[in-house]
Amino acid sequence: MAAARRPYRSWVEISLGQIAANFQAVKQAVGPGVEVMPVVKADAYRHGAVEVSRTLEAKGARWLAVSNTEEGVALRGAGIRTRILVMADFLPFTREAMLEHQLTPVIHSLEDLQALNNLARRREQRVPYHLKIDTGMGRLGVRAQAPEIGAAILEAKNIDIEGLMTHFASAGNYVSTQTDEQAKLFEEIASGMANLGVHPRYLHLSSTIPVAYARKGAWGGLVRPGHAIYGYVSQVSGVAPEQLIKVKPALTWRASVLAVKNLPAGALVGYGGMFRAPRPMRVAILAAGYADGIPHRLSNRGSVIASGQIVPMLGAVSMDLTTVDATDLPALAVGDAVTLLGDEGEARIDAQQIAKIAGTISYSVLTGISARVKRVYV
Ligand SMILES: *Cc1c(COP(=O)(O)O)cnc(C)c1O
């Protein structure tokens, strides 16, 4: 059994129904008291931010999160009406557009807090914002004590603090105590601010892993899952609670067979002659390579599914082509579809398996699928 052909060199098939089901699974896990803000940054991890956002909005999402202003503006342009949190921007040249399009900024320094206040005053616009605290990630966020933060918030009279957030550095590591330490510091800052009369509506700390592994103390009033929405939950190290949510990948990645040919024993395959045929072989050359996002590190190590069977890649992955072993696949023909990531019959390859072989992470595999790979919604 083979996958259905399509008139593309390489394409992804995305199930919006599965995206909706994954969103539902997260909502069910956290219950009605916790808002779920799906993360649709990086083109929804390559699943298509507009289509994914439309689906989530239709399924009741009130918030979406993006990384930067440009991503948020694109969603507004496509008619998305939910609240949109911009998590990693506030570059000076993006601020006007952010407010113009009713995007909600995450502020990550006290200088930027003042700058937002000045801008809001100039524009005569009240602006809600979320403030990010650096509780130990050492990346974005304010690194100060509650009194200093509280004073800056109270001084900024043209803007309204709506959320207080932080991000965990080691949520998947149950050997480390870093997550507990971060959560504790966040708690201290939030209660210190409460003592000063600052009560943001949302406290939020959790991406997929703290949701999936039931770290309920870190859910606050809102969670920010990305990976889970696309059907993935990473494995964790150490002893973790059982997973709360069942999600399934929504994306399948395929490529067309461009050529099939026989090679004699001893023939070399691809750049650098990295593979030598140990016997006469039949090979298939796929119309996709590292420029499509197949990690070059899969050279001579990765696999694909062809005619329903897992077969190895042979030799180097090249820019536009990848060669695979078709010796035991007599039916495989030019124009047939093979599966780079996803299910075909009983066989499956997911982004985590690919990542492991390529020495990377599943997030990078998904977001690495390049723009020239066509997208089909199923
Ligand atoms: C990307 C991101 C998330 C989502 O992370 P997942 O692991 O994909 O769930 C949540 N919060 C912040 C701040 C992020 O940058």
The ligand as an ORCA input file, in Angstrom:
! r2SCAN-3c Opt
* xyz 0 1
  C       7.296     28.607     22.141
  C       6.814     29.016     23.470
  C       5.794     28.285     24.105
  C       5.257     26.971     23.545
  O       6.172     25.949     23.839
  P       5.823     24.408     23.521
  O       6.920     23.665     24.155
  O       5.820     24.281     22.042
  O       4.499     24.127     24.110
  C       5.294     28.776     25.290
  N       5.793     29.892     25.851
  C       6.796     30.610     25.291
  C       7.302     31.834     25.964
  C       7.343     30.189     24.091
  O       8.339     30.874     23.537
*
